[in-house]
Amino acid sequence: MARTCPVAQEIREPVVSLACYGVAVRACGNTIKSLHWTGKNLLKFASAVPLGVDGRMKRQEDGFAYVSW
C-alpha cells in the first residue's frame, strides 16, 4: 500500500533532495500527534522522535547548526 504524505510538494522536494545526501530527517512526535498523523503520513526515510526540539537543542550544543526555511 502506498504511503500518504500530506506534506506539500514544494516542501517535500528539497527534503527528499537533502535526504539523498545523507541528511537525517526526523519528525516531532508531538507535532505528528497534534496533526492526527501516523507513521504512514511520514516520508519513507523520515523517523519520528518523541520531542523534536529536544534533539535539535542537543545537536546545537554539540556544534551543529539549525537551518530553517
PQR file of N, CA, C, O and H, with PARSE charges and radii, in Angstrom:
ATOM      1  N   MET A   1       0.839  -1.180   0.000 -0.4000 1.5000
ATOM      2  CA  MET A   1       0.000   0.000   0.000 -0.0000 2.0000
ATOM      3  C   MET A   1       0.885   1.245   0.000  0.5500 1.7000
ATOM      4  O   MET A   1       1.859   1.312   0.750 -0.5500 1.4000
ATOM      5  N   ALA A   2       0.560   2.212  -0.819 -0.4000 1.5000
ATOM      6  CA  ALA A   2       1.335   3.447  -0.904 -0.0000 2.0000
ATOM      7  C   ALA A   2       1.132   4.298   0.345  0.5500 1.7000
ATOM      8  O   ALA A   2       0.060   4.306   0.951 -0.5500 1.4000
ATOM      9  H   ALA A   2      -0.231   2.158  -1.428  0.4000 1.0000
ATOM     10  N   ARG A   3       2.179   5.001   0.705 -0.4000 1.5000
ATOM     11  CA  ARG A   3       2.077   5.907   1.845 -0.0000 2.0000
ATOM     12  C   ARG A   3       1.390   7.197   1.430  0.5500 1.7000
ATOM     13  O   ARG A   3       1.527   7.645   0.292 -0.5500 1.4000
ATOM     14  H   ARG A   3       3.049   4.994   0.213  0.4000 1.0000
ATOM     15  N   THR A   4       0.663   7.782   2.343 -0.4000 1.5000
ATOM     16  CA  THR A   4       0.014   9.055   2.106 -0.0000 2.0000
ATOM     17  C   THR A   4       0.816  10.122   2.813  0.5500 1.7000
ATOM     18  O   THR A   4       0.913  10.113   4.040 -0.5500 1.4000
ATOM     19  H   THR A   4       0.551   7.418   3.268  0.4000 1.0000
ATOM     20  N   CYS A   5       1.390  11.039   2.064 -0.4000 1.5000
ATOM     21  CA  CYS A   5       2.195  12.098   2.653 -0.0000 2.0000
ATOM     22  C   CYS A   5       1.492  13.432   2.456  0.5500 1.7000
ATOM     23  O   CYS A   5       1.387  13.910   1.327 -0.5500 1.4000
ATOM     24  H   CYS A   5       1.311  11.046   1.067  0.4000 1.0000
ATOM     25  N   PRO A   6       1.006  14.041   3.536 -0.5600 1.5000
ATOM     26  CA  PRO A   6       0.281  15.295   3.420  0.2800 2.0000
ATOM     27  C   PRO A   6       1.185  16.517   3.298  0.5500 1.7000
ATOM     28  O   PRO A   6       0.692  17.645   3.282 -0.5500 1.4000
ATOM     29  N   VAL A   7       2.503  16.312   3.211 -0.4000 1.5000
ATOM     30  CA  VAL A   7       3.439  17.435   3.104 -0.0000 2.0000
ATOM     31  C   VAL A   7       3.392  17.977   1.683  0.5500 1.7000
ATOM     32  O   VAL A   7       3.451  17.217   0.717 -0.5500 1.4000
ATOM     33  H   VAL A   7       2.903  15.395   3.224  0.4000 1.0000
ATOM     34  N   ALA A   8       3.287  19.297   1.562 -0.4000 1.5000
ATOM     35  CA  ALA A   8       3.197  19.932   0.244 -0.0000 2.0000
ATOM     36  C   ALA A   8       4.438  19.631  -0.592  0.5500 1.7000
ATOM     37  O   ALA A   8       5.542  19.528  -0.057 -0.5500 1.4000
ATOM     38  H   ALA A   8       3.240  19.915   2.347  0.4000 1.0000
ATOM     39  N   GLN A   9       4.257  19.492  -1.880 -0.4000 1.5000
ATOM     40  CA  GLN A   9       5.344  19.117  -2.782 -0.0000 2.0000
ATOM     41  C   GLN A   9       6.503  20.115  -2.732  0.5500 1.7000
ATOM     42  O   GLN A   9       7.661  19.704  -2.816 -0.5500 1.4000
ATOM     43  H   GLN A   9       3.360  19.575  -2.315  0.4000 1.0000
ATOM     44  N   GLU A  10       6.223  21.412  -2.598 -0.4000 1.5000
ATOM     45  CA  GLU A  10       7.306  22.410  -2.581 -0.0000 2.0000
ATOM     46  C   GLU A  10       8.183  22.282  -1.333  0.5500 1.7000
ATOM     47  O   GLU A  10       9.308  22.782  -1.316 -0.5500 1.4000
ATOM     48  H   GLU A  10       5.283  21.746  -2.530  0.4000 1.0000
ATOM     49  N   ILE A  11       7.688  21.630  -0.312 -0.4000 1.5000
ATOM     50  CA  ILE A  11       8.488  21.336   0.877 -0.0000 2.0000
ATOM     51  C   ILE A  11       9.113  19.950   0.743  0.5500 1.7000
ATOM     52  O   ILE A  11      10.275  19.746   1.092 -0.5500 1.4000
ATOM     53  H   ILE A  11       6.775  21.224  -0.327  0.4000 1.0000
ATOM     54  N   ARG A  12       8.348  19.024   0.248 -0.4000 1.5000
ATOM     55  CA  ARG A  12       8.802  17.641   0.139 -0.0000 2.0000
ATOM     56  C   ARG A  12      10.026  17.501  -0.769  0.5500 1.7000
ATOM     57  O   ARG A  12      10.956  16.769  -0.431 -0.5500 1.4000
ATOM     58  H   ARG A  12       7.404  19.190  -0.036  0.4000 1.0000
ATOM     59  N   GLU A  13      10.042  18.185  -1.908 -0.4000 1.5000
ATOM     60  CA  GLU A  13      11.138  18.024  -2.873 -0.0000 2.0000
ATOM     61  C   GLU A  13      12.513  18.374  -2.298  0.5500 1.7000
ATOM     62  O   GLU A  13      13.435  17.572  -2.449 -0.5500 1.4000
ATOM     63  H   GLU A  13       9.287  18.780  -2.183  0.4000 1.0000
ATOM     64  N   PRO A  14      12.701  19.531  -1.646 -0.5600 1.5000
ATOM     65  CA  PRO A  14      14.030  19.806  -1.096  0.2800 2.0000
ATOM     66  C   PRO A  14      14.404  18.862   0.046  0.5500 1.7000
ATOM     67  O   PRO A  14      15.582  18.556   0.233 -0.5500 1.4000
ATOM     68  N   VAL A  15      13.420  18.400   0.806 -0.4000 1.5000
ATOM     69  CA  VAL A  15      13.705  17.464   1.898 -0.0000 2.0000
ATOM     70  C   VAL A  15      14.176  16.128   1.319  0.5500 1.7000
ATOM     71  O   VAL A  15      15.124  15.531   1.830 -0.5500 1.4000
ATOM     72  H   VAL A  15      12.463  18.648   0.654  0.4000 1.0000
ATOM     73  N   VAL A  16      13.531  15.667   0.275 -0.4000 1.5000
ATOM     74  CA  VAL A  16      13.955  14.437  -0.395 -0.0000 2.0000
ATOM     75  C   VAL A  16      15.375  14.602  -0.925  0.5500 1.7000
ATOM     76  O   VAL A  16      16.199  13.697  -0.792 -0.5500 1.4000
ATOM     77  H   VAL A  16      12.762  16.152  -0.140  0.4000 1.0000
ATOM     78  N   SER A  17      15.658  15.741  -1.520 -0.4000 1.5000
ATOM     79  CA  SER A  17      16.996  16.005  -2.047 -0.0000 2.0000
ATOM     80  C   SER A  17      18.047  15.958  -0.939  0.5500 1.7000
ATOM     81  O   SER A  17      19.104  15.354  -1.117 -0.5500 1.4000
ATOM     82  H   SER A  17      14.988  16.476  -1.628  0.4000 1.0000
ATOM     83  N   LEU A  18      17.770  16.585   0.194 -0.4000 1.5000
ATOM     84  CA  LEU A  18      18.713  16.563   1.315 -0.0000 2.0000
ATOM     85  C   LEU A  18      18.908  15.142   1.842  0.5500 1.7000
ATOM     86  O   LEU A  18      20.025  14.756   2.186 -0.5500 1.4000
ATOM     87  H   LEU A  18      16.911  17.077   0.339  0.4000 1.0000
ATOM     88  N   ALA A  19      17.848  14.379   1.905 -0.4000 1.5000
ATOM     89  CA  ALA A  19      17.943  13.001   2.384 -0.0000 2.0000
ATOM     90  C   ALA A  19      18.843  12.173   1.464  0.5500 1.7000
ATOM     91  O   ALA A  19      19.546  11.274   1.926 -0.5500 1.4000
ATOM     92  H   ALA A  19      16.940  14.693   1.625  0.4000 1.0000
ATOM     93  N   CYS A  20      18.821  12.474   0.175 -0.4000 1.5000
ATOM     94  CA  CYS A  20      19.686  11.762  -0.773 -0.0000 2.0000
ATOM     95  C   CYS A  20      21.161  12.012  -0.474  0.5500 1.7000
ATOM     96  O   CYS A  20      22.011  11.195  -0.830 -0.5500 1.4000
ATOM     97  H   CYS A  20      18.250  13.204  -0.200  0.4000 1.0000
ATOM     98  N   TYR A  21      21.469  13.121   0.169 -0.4000 1.5000
ATOM     99  CA  TYR A  21      22.841  13.447   0.563 -0.0000 2.0000
ATOM    100  C   TYR A  21      23.177  12.935   1.957  0.5500 1.7000
ATOM    101  O   TYR A  21      24.257  13.207   2.480 -0.5500 1.4000
ATOM    102  H   TYR A  21      20.779  13.784   0.458  0.4000 1.0000
ATOM    103  N   GLY A  22      22.259  12.200   2.551 -0.4000 1.5000
ATOM    104  CA  GLY A  22      22.524  11.606   3.853 -0.0000 2.0000
ATOM    105  C   GLY A  22      22.055  12.415   5.048  0.5500 1.7000
ATOM    106  O   GLY A  22      22.368  12.068   6.187 -0.5500 1.4000
ATOM    107  H   GLY A  22      21.381  11.979   2.126  0.4000 1.0000
ATOM    108  N   VAL A  23      21.311  13.488   4.813 -0.4000 1.5000
ATOM    109  CA  VAL A  23      20.778  14.289   5.916 -0.0000 2.0000
ATOM    110  C   VAL A  23      19.658  13.505   6.590  0.5500 1.7000
ATOM    111  O   VAL A  23      18.727  13.047   5.926 -0.5500 1.4000
ATOM    112  H   VAL A  23      21.056  13.770   3.888  0.4000 1.0000
ATOM    113  N   ALA A  24      19.750  13.353   7.902 -0.4000 1.5000
ATOM    114  CA  ALA A  24      18.714  12.644   8.653 -0.0000 2.0000
ATOM    115  C   ALA A  24      17.480  13.525   8.786  0.5500 1.7000
ATOM    116  O   ALA A  24      17.580  14.712   9.096 -0.5500 1.4000
ATOM    117  H   ALA A  24      20.505  13.725   8.441  0.4000 1.0000
ATOM    118  N   VAL A  25      16.337  12.941   8.551 -0.4000 1.5000
ATOM    119  CA  VAL A  25      15.072  13.669   8.646 -0.0000 2.0000
ATOM    120  C   VAL A  25      14.283  13.071   9.799  0.5500 1.7000
ATOM    121  O   VAL A  25      13.965  11.882   9.808 -0.5500 1.4000
ATOM    122  H   VAL A  25      16.256  11.977   8.299  0.4000 1.0000
ATOM    123  N   ARG A  26      13.975  13.923  10.772 -0.4000 1.5000
ATOM    124  CA  ARG A  26      13.219  13.477  11.937 -0.0000 2.0000
ATOM    125  C   ARG A  26      11.971  14.341  12.094  0.5500 1.7000
ATOM    126  O   ARG A  26      11.990  15.543  11.827 -0.5500 1.4000
ATOM    127  H   ARG A  26      14.234  14.889  10.765  0.4000 1.0000
ATOM    128  N   ALA A  27      10.909  13.715  12.524 -0.4000 1.5000
ATOM    129  CA  ALA A  27       9.646  14.414  12.729 -0.0000 2.0000
ATOM    130  C   ALA A  27       9.304  14.393  14.213  0.5500 1.7000
ATOM    131  O   ALA A  27       9.480  13.379  14.889 -0.5500 1.4000
ATOM    132  H   ALA A  27      10.893  12.739  12.740  0.4000 1.0000
ATOM    133  N   CYS A  28       8.820  15.508  14.704 -0.4000 1.5000
ATOM    134  CA  CYS A  28       8.451  15.651  16.113 -0.0000 2.0000
ATOM    135  C   CYS A  28       7.174  14.852  16.416  0.5500 1.7000
ATOM    136  O   CYS A  28       6.135  15.048  15.785 -0.5500 1.4000
ATOM    137  H   CYS A  28       8.677  16.332  14.155  0.4000 1.0000
ATOM    138  N   GLY A  29       7.279  13.959  17.385 -0.4000 1.5000
ATOM    139  CA  GLY A  29       6.125  13.152  17.777 -0.0000 2.0000
ATOM    140  C   GLY A  29       4.952  13.981  18.258  0.5500 1.7000
ATOM    141  O   GLY A  29       3.800  13.644  17.985 -0.5500 1.4000
ATOM    142  H   GLY A  29       8.122  13.800  17.897  0.4000 1.0000
ATOM    143  N   ASN A  30       5.231  15.065  18.976 -0.4000 1.5000
ATOM    144  CA  ASN A  30       4.138  15.930  19.441 -0.0000 2.0000
ATOM    145  C   ASN A  30       3.405  16.569  18.270  0.5500 1.7000
ATOM    146  O   ASN A  30       2.178  16.669  18.281 -0.5500 1.4000
ATOM    147  H   ASN A  30       6.167  15.339  19.198  0.4000 1.0000
ATOM    148  N   THR A  31       4.152  17.001  17.261 -0.4000 1.5000
ATOM    149  CA  THR A  31       3.526  17.603  16.081 -0.0000 2.0000
ATOM    150  C   THR A  31       2.729  16.566  15.315  0.5500 1.7000
ATOM    151  O   THR A  31       1.613  16.836  14.871 -0.5500 1.4000
ATOM    152  H   THR A  31       5.149  16.920  17.252  0.4000 1.0000
ATOM    153  N   ILE A  32       3.299  15.378  15.159 -0.4000 1.5000
ATOM    154  CA  ILE A  32       2.584  14.300  14.469 -0.0000 2.0000
ATOM    155  C   ILE A  32       1.251  14.036  15.163  0.5500 1.7000
ATOM    156  O   ILE A  32       0.214  13.899  14.514 -0.5500 1.4000
ATOM    157  H   ILE A  32       4.205  15.159  15.519  0.4000 1.0000
ATOM    158  N   LYS A  33       1.298  13.966  16.485 -0.4000 1.5000
ATOM    159  CA  LYS A  33       0.073  13.707  17.249 -0.0000 2.0000
ATOM    160  C   LYS A  33      -0.941  14.841  17.088  0.5500 1.7000
ATOM    161  O   LYS A  33      -2.133  14.588  16.912 -0.5500 1.4000
ATOM    162  H   LYS A  33       2.141  14.078  17.012  0.4000 1.0000
ATOM    163  N   SER A  34      -0.469  16.096  17.147 -0.4000 1.5000
ATOM    164  CA  SER A  34      -1.403  17.226  17.052 -0.0000 2.0000
ATOM    165  C   SER A  34      -2.045  17.330  15.667  0.5500 1.7000
ATOM    166  O   SER A  34      -3.154  17.848  15.530 -0.5500 1.4000
ATOM    167  H   SER A  34       0.499  16.302  17.290  0.4000 1.0000
ATOM    168  N   LEU A  35      -1.347  16.839  14.644 -0.4000 1.5000
ATOM    169  CA  LEU A  35      -1.896  16.847  13.295 -0.0000 2.0000
ATOM    170  C   LEU A  35      -2.738  15.598  13.002  0.5500 1.7000
ATOM    171  O   LEU A  35      -3.301  15.457  11.917 -0.5500 1.4000
ATOM    172  H   LEU A  35      -0.446  16.419  14.755  0.4000 1.0000
ATOM    173  N   HIS A  36      -2.814  14.693  13.992 -0.4000 1.5000
ATOM    174  CA  HIS A  36      -3.539  13.431  13.839 -0.0000 2.0000
ATOM    175  C   HIS A  36      -2.949  12.578  12.718  0.5500 1.7000
ATOM    176  O   HIS A  36      -3.672  11.900  11.988 -0.5500 1.4000
ATOM    177  H   HIS A  36      -2.356  14.807  14.874  0.4000 1.0000
ATOM    178  N   TRP A  37      -1.614  12.628  12.597 -0.4000 1.5000
ATOM    179  CA  TRP A  37      -0.907  11.801  11.622 -0.0000 2.0000
ATOM    180  C   TRP A  37      -0.501  10.496  12.283  0.5500 1.7000
ATOM    181  O   TRP A  37      -0.590  10.335  13.500 -0.5500 1.4000
ATOM    182  H   TRP A  37      -1.027  13.179  13.190  0.4000 1.0000
ATOM    183  N   THR A  38      -0.053   9.570  11.448 -0.4000 1.5000
ATOM    184  CA  THR A  38       0.563   8.327  11.908 -0.0000 2.0000
ATOM    185  C   THR A  38       1.864   8.165  11.131  0.5500 1.7000
ATOM    186  O   THR A  38       2.205   9.004  10.298 -0.5500 1.4000
ATOM    187  H   THR A  38       0.019   9.701  10.459  0.4000 1.0000
ATOM    188  N   GLY A  39       2.575   7.102  11.402 -0.4000 1.5000
ATOM    189  CA  GLY A  39       3.801   6.829  10.669 -0.0000 2.0000
ATOM    190  C   GLY A  39       3.576   6.712   9.167  0.5500 1.7000
ATOM    191  O   GLY A  39       4.493   6.952   8.381 -0.5500 1.4000
ATOM    192  H   GLY A  39       2.298   6.420  12.079  0.4000 1.0000
ATOM    193  N   LYS A  40       2.370   6.346   8.769 -0.4000 1.5000
ATOM    194  CA  LYS A  40       2.054   6.237   7.346 -0.0000 2.0000
ATOM    195  C   LYS A  40       2.078   7.590   6.648  0.5500 1.7000
ATOM    196  O   LYS A  40       2.201   7.649   5.425 -0.5500 1.4000
ATOM    197  H   LYS A  40       1.626   6.151   9.407  0.4000 1.0000
ATOM    198  N   ASN A  41       1.963   8.679   7.408 -0.4000 1.5000
ATOM    199  CA  ASN A  41       1.966  10.011   6.817 -0.0000 2.0000
ATOM    200  C   ASN A  41       3.371  10.564   6.601  0.5500 1.7000
ATOM    201  O   ASN A  41       3.542  11.575   5.920 -0.5500 1.4000
ATOM    202  H   ASN A  41       1.864   8.631   8.402  0.4000 1.0000
ATOM    203  N   LEU A  42       4.372   9.911   7.174 -0.4000 1.5000
ATOM    204  CA  LEU A  42       5.747  10.398   7.046 -0.0000 2.0000
ATOM    205  C   LEU A  42       6.377   9.898   5.755  0.5500 1.7000
ATOM    206  O   LEU A  42       5.990   8.864   5.210 -0.5500 1.4000
ATOM    207  H   LEU A  42       4.234   9.090   7.727  0.4000 1.0000
ATOM    208  N   LEU A  43       7.349  10.654   5.285 -0.4000 1.5000
ATOM    209  CA  LEU A  43       8.132  10.193   4.153 -0.0000 2.0000
ATOM    210  C   LEU A  43       8.872   8.931   4.570  0.5500 1.7000
ATOM    211  O   LEU A  43       9.202   8.777   5.746 -0.5500 1.4000
ATOM    212  H   LEU A  43       7.663  11.494   5.728  0.4000 1.0000
ATOM    213  N   LYS A  44       9.141   8.026   3.637 -0.4000 1.5000
ATOM    214  CA  LYS A  44       9.674   6.709   3.978 -0.0000 2.0000
ATOM    215  C   LYS A  44      11.021   6.771   4.686  0.5500 1.7000
ATOM    216  O   LYS A  44      11.354   5.853   5.435 -0.5500 1.4000
ATOM    217  H   LYS A  44       8.873   8.151   2.681  0.4000 1.0000
ATOM    218  N   PHE A  45      11.805   7.823   4.473 -0.4000 1.5000
ATOM    219  CA  PHE A  45      13.127   7.927   5.085 -0.0000 2.0000
ATOM    220  C   PHE A  45      13.114   8.730   6.387  0.5500 1.7000
ATOM    221  O   PHE A  45      14.147   8.851   7.046 -0.5500 1.4000
ATOM    222  H   PHE A  45      11.535   8.569   3.864  0.4000 1.0000
ATOM    223  N   ALA A  46      11.970   9.272   6.758 -0.4000 1.5000
ATOM    224  CA  ALA A  46      11.861  10.072   7.982 -0.0000 2.0000
ATOM    225  C   ALA A  46      11.574   9.168   9.173  0.5500 1.7000
ATOM    226  O   ALA A  46      10.914   8.136   9.052 -0.5500 1.4000
ATOM    227  H   ALA A  46      11.131   9.173   6.222  0.4000 1.0000
ATOM    228  N   SER A  47      12.082   9.581  10.314 -0.4000 1.5000
ATOM    229  CA  SER A  47      11.781   8.844  11.539 -0.0000 2.0000
ATOM    230  C   SER A  47      11.157   9.788  12.558  0.5500 1.7000
ATOM    231  O   SER A  47      11.472  10.977  12.598 -0.5500 1.4000
ATOM    232  H   SER A  47      12.618  10.420  10.413  0.4000 1.0000
ATOM    233  N   ALA A  48      10.285   9.249  13.365 -0.4000 1.5000
ATOM    234  CA  ALA A  48       9.626  10.050  14.391 -0.0000 2.0000
ATOM    235  C   ALA A  48      10.443   9.998  15.679  0.5500 1.7000
ATOM    236  O   ALA A  48      10.980   8.953  16.046 -0.5500 1.4000
ATOM    237  H   ALA A  48      10.029   8.283  13.333  0.4000 1.0000
ATOM    238  N   VAL A  49      10.527  11.129  16.351 -0.4000 1.5000
ATOM    239  CA  VAL A  49      11.156  11.222  17.670 -0.0000 2.0000
ATOM    240  C   VAL A  49      10.110  11.775  18.625  0.5500 1.7000
ATOM    241  O   VAL A  49       9.235  12.530  18.201 -0.5500 1.4000
ATOM    242  H   VAL A  49      10.091  11.978  16.053  0.4000 1.0000
ATOM    243  N   PRO A  50      10.179  11.419  19.906 -0.5600 1.5000
ATOM    244  CA  PRO A  50       9.141  11.872  20.840  0.2800 2.0000
ATOM    245  C   PRO A  50       9.004  13.395  20.910  0.5500 1.7000
ATOM    246  O   PRO A  50       7.892  13.924  20.910 -0.5500 1.4000
ATOM    247  N   LEU A  51      10.128  14.088  20.968 -0.4000 1.5000
ATOM    248  CA  LEU A  51      10.127  15.544  21.122 -0.0000 2.0000
ATOM    249  C   LEU A  51      11.170  16.133  20.189  0.5500 1.7000
ATOM    250  O   LEU A  51      12.367  15.978  20.430 -0.5500 1.4000
ATOM    251  H   LEU A  51      11.031  13.659  20.967  0.4000 1.0000
ATOM    252  N   GLY A  52      10.746  16.796  19.143 -0.4000 1.5000
ATOM    253  CA  GLY A  52      11.665  17.298  18.123 -0.0000 2.0000
ATOM    254  C   GLY A  52      12.647  18.343  18.613  0.5500 1.7000
ATOM    255  O   GLY A  52      13.824  18.291  18.254 -0.5500 1.4000
ATOM    256  H   GLY A  52       9.773  16.922  18.947  0.4000 1.0000
ATOM    257  N   VAL A  53      12.201  19.282  19.416 -0.4000 1.5000
ATOM    258  CA  VAL A  53      13.066  20.377  19.844 -0.0000 2.0000
ATOM    259  C   VAL A  53      14.195  19.877  20.745  0.5500 1.7000
ATOM    260  O   VAL A  53      15.270  20.477  20.771 -0.5500 1.4000
ATOM    261  H   VAL A  53      11.246  19.324  19.708  0.4000 1.0000
ATOM    262  N   ASP A  54      13.973  18.807  21.472 -0.4000 1.5000
ATOM    263  CA  ASP A  54      14.995  18.261  22.357 -0.0000 2.0000
ATOM    264  C   ASP A  54      16.236  17.835  21.566  0.5500 1.7000
ATOM    265  O   ASP A  54      17.356  18.210  21.914 -0.5500 1.4000
ATOM    266  H   ASP A  54      13.101  18.320  21.452  0.4000 1.0000
ATOM    267  N   GLY A  55      16.037  17.063  20.516 -0.4000 1.5000
ATOM    268  CA  GLY A  55      17.158  16.617  19.695 -0.0000 2.0000
ATOM    269  C   GLY A  55      17.866  17.771  19.015  0.5500 1.7000
ATOM    270  O   GLY A  55      19.092  17.777  18.897 -0.5500 1.4000
ATOM    271  H   GLY A  55      15.128  16.759  20.233  0.4000 1.0000
ATOM    272  N   ARG A  56      17.090  18.749  18.569 -0.4000 1.5000
ATOM    273  CA  ARG A  56      17.682  19.923  17.902 -0.0000 2.0000
ATOM    274  C   ARG A  56      18.562  20.690  18.885  0.5500 1.7000
ATOM    275  O   ARG A  56      19.670  21.093  18.534 -0.5500 1.4000
ATOM    276  H   ARG A  56      16.094  18.744  18.665  0.4000 1.0000
ATOM    277  N   MET A  57      18.088  20.893  20.094 -0.4000 1.5000
ATOM    278  CA  MET A  57      18.873  21.617  21.093 -0.0000 2.0000
ATOM    279  C   MET A  57      20.153  20.862  21.445  0.5500 1.7000
ATOM    280  O   MET A  57      21.216  21.468  21.577 -0.5500 1.4000
ATOM    281  H   MET A  57      17.188  20.565  20.379  0.4000 1.0000
ATOM    282  N   LYS A  58      20.053  19.552  21.595 -0.4000 1.5000
ATOM    283  CA  LYS A  58      21.239  18.756  21.919 -0.0000 2.0000
ATOM    284  C   LYS A  58      22.278  18.838  20.811  0.5500 1.7000
ATOM    285  O   LYS A  58      23.475  18.936  21.083 -0.5500 1.4000
ATOM    286  H   LYS A  58      19.189  19.060  21.488  0.4000 1.0000
ATOM    287  N   ARG A  59      21.832  18.799  19.578 -0.4000 1.5000
ATOM    288  CA  ARG A  59      22.771  18.882  18.469 -0.0000 2.0000
ATOM    289  C   ARG A  59      23.396  20.267  18.361  0.5500 1.7000
ATOM    290  O   ARG A  59      24.572  20.382  18.017 -0.5500 1.4000
ATOM    291  H   ARG A  59      20.860  18.719  19.356  0.4000 1.0000
ATOM    292  N   GLN A  60      22.650  21.298  18.641 -0.4000 1.5000
ATOM    293  CA  GLN A  60      23.215  22.647  18.647 -0.0000 2.0000
ATOM    294  C   GLN A  60      24.275  22.771  19.742  0.5500 1.7000
ATOM    295  O   GLN A  60      25.296  23.430  19.539 -0.5500 1.4000
ATOM    296  H   GLN A  60      21.694  21.204  18.921  0.4000 1.0000
ATOM    297  N   GLU A  61      24.048  22.154  20.884 -0.4000 1.5000
ATOM    298  CA  GLU A  61      25.053  22.161  21.943 -0.0000 2.0000
ATOM    299  C   GLU A  61      26.329  21.445  21.509  0.5500 1.7000
ATOM    300  O   GLU A  61      27.421  21.764  21.980 -0.5500 1.4000
ATOM    301  H   GLU A  61      23.220  21.619  21.049  0.4000 1.0000
ATOM    302  N   ASP A  62      26.182  20.470  20.602 -0.4000 1.5000
ATOM    303  CA  ASP A  62      27.331  19.725  20.081 -0.0000 2.0000
ATOM    304  C   ASP A  62      28.000  20.436  18.906  0.5500 1.7000
ATOM    305  O   ASP A  62      28.955  19.913  18.332 -0.5500 1.4000
ATOM    306  H   ASP A  62      25.295  20.211  20.219  0.4000 1.0000
ATOM    307  N   GLY A  63      27.508  21.620  18.543 -0.4000 1.5000
ATOM    308  CA  GLY A  63      28.141  22.399  17.481 -0.0000 2.0000
ATOM    309  C   GLY A  63      27.453  22.349  16.131  0.5500 1.7000
ATOM    310  O   GLY A  63      27.915  22.982  15.182 -0.5500 1.4000
ATOM    311  H   GLY A  63      26.731  22.044  19.009  0.4000 1.0000
ATOM    312  N   PHE A  64      26.348  21.602  16.024 -0.4000 1.5000
ATOM    313  CA  PHE A  64      25.616  21.557  14.767 -0.0000 2.0000
ATOM    314  C   PHE A  64      24.819  22.850  14.592  0.5500 1.7000
ATOM    315  O   PHE A  64      24.481  23.520  15.568 -0.5500 1.4000
ATOM    316  H   PHE A  64      25.973  21.088  16.795  0.4000 1.0000
ATOM    317  N   ALA A  65      24.530  23.186  13.352 -0.4000 1.5000
ATOM    318  CA  ALA A  65      23.745  24.382  13.059 -0.0000 2.0000
ATOM    319  C   ALA A  65      22.313  23.984  12.725  0.5500 1.7000
ATOM    320  O   ALA A  65      22.071  22.924  12.148 -0.5500 1.4000
ATOM    321  H   ALA A  65      24.805  22.642  12.560  0.4000 1.0000
ATOM    322  N   TYR A  66      21.378  24.836  13.090 -0.4000 1.5000
ATOM    323  CA  TYR A  66      19.972  24.633  12.775 -0.0000 2.0000
ATOM    324  C   TYR A  66      19.643  25.513  11.581  0.5500 1.7000
ATOM    325  O   TYR A  66      19.856  26.725  11.621 -0.5500 1.4000
ATOM    326  H   TYR A  66      21.575  25.697  13.559  0.4000 1.0000
ATOM    327  N   VAL A  67      19.130  24.912  10.528 -0.4000 1.5000
ATOM    328  CA  VAL A  67      18.775  25.639   9.309 -0.0000 2.0000
ATOM    329  C   VAL A  67      17.284  25.484   9.091  0.5500 1.7000
ATOM    330  O   VAL A  67      16.755  24.373   9.139 -0.5500 1.4000
ATOM    331  H   VAL A  67      18.957  23.927  10.495  0.4000 1.0000
ATOM    332  N   SER A  68      16.615  26.581   8.855 -0.4000 1.5000
ATOM    333  CA  SER A  68      15.182  26.550   8.621 -0.0000 2.0000
ATOM    334  C   SER A  68      14.863  27.396   7.395  0.5500 1.7000
ATOM    335  O   SER A  68      15.553  28.373   7.103 -0.5500 1.4000
ATOM    336  H   SER A  68      17.045  27.483   8.816  0.4000 1.0000
ATOM    337  N   TRP A  69      13.812  27.013   6.686 -0.4000 1.5000
ATOM    338  CA  TRP A  69      13.394  27.843   5.560 -0.0000 2.0000
ATOM    339  C   TRP A  69      11.915  28.001   5.570  0.5500 1.7000
ATOM    340  O   TRP A  69      11.360  28.670   4.698 -0.5500 1.4000
ATOM    341  H   TRP A  69      13.250  26.220   6.923  0.4000 1.0000
TER
END
